[in-house]
């Protein structure tokens, strides 16, 4: 399944995905960018008094439910950014998929059992189903899972199922799947090591694990660190996150939720540290590629302002950095890895 094929399949899914969104009254697809920026810059004294040293797993599941209910699904959660009307925003989602799909070889595509961990609204799972896989998608956010089921029904895809489950405790037997995929999930887990062991456990012999996770040093990250010297409540790129946007939305909605319920894990792995983690958990890195150039001050704002005609030049720059062998470690919003359990036959 090539990059162009992914884009064609996304285009085919768009109508059903947006139709499903219309059936959920709470769901907002489009971002109010002004409100999003104001919330990011807002001072929230409540966030300063919270002990960020430990996230309560029980509260974390409730937080993801809140996010799915209160935040927009374009940039707030990222669930439906693949269908954004803004070409730059859409690129930040679809480019990652192109890179991930480029890491899939014939051996991976020959398998037919796939699991997406942290599936959100199920878009990637639906793409895998269109590619011929029998797919299971799991996520802790109940509203997202319910949406994914409806989107699958409208797309007429019978070979995909969705259920609520945690990434660290999967409800499947050993060796169930030929392909396990987790995109932008690992950094948001309280126990990444446990999750990797679990993902490896459910892989069939010779199976492949695809993971995308931010781990490169970026100009966007460096700018956020500098800006925090002045804006101390800036949560962007923080490793010990307080979900300020959801907190503010909940307060405006008149909901009473304890402050510590908004703690959200956001690990800032370095590339070397992340690859060491893979090796410690018995996973060999067969390939790794960067995806999406992280422009400062914040890549999301820059891409939203970029004209569509400029994206070809951005892609060319990304590919040049990839050829130099640096993009997986420097400059990319996220890095995509193809992993295989140590000792498994390719």
Helices and strands as residue ranges (DSSP letters): H 3-22, H 33-41, G 45-49, H 57-70, G 81-83, H 87-102, H 106-110, E 113-117, H 123-130, E 134-139, H 142-155, E 160-164, E 177-183, G 186-188, H 192-201, E 203-213, H 219-227, E 240-242, H 244-252, G 259-262, E 263-265, H 271-280, E 283-293, H 299-305, G 308-310, H 311-323, E 332-341
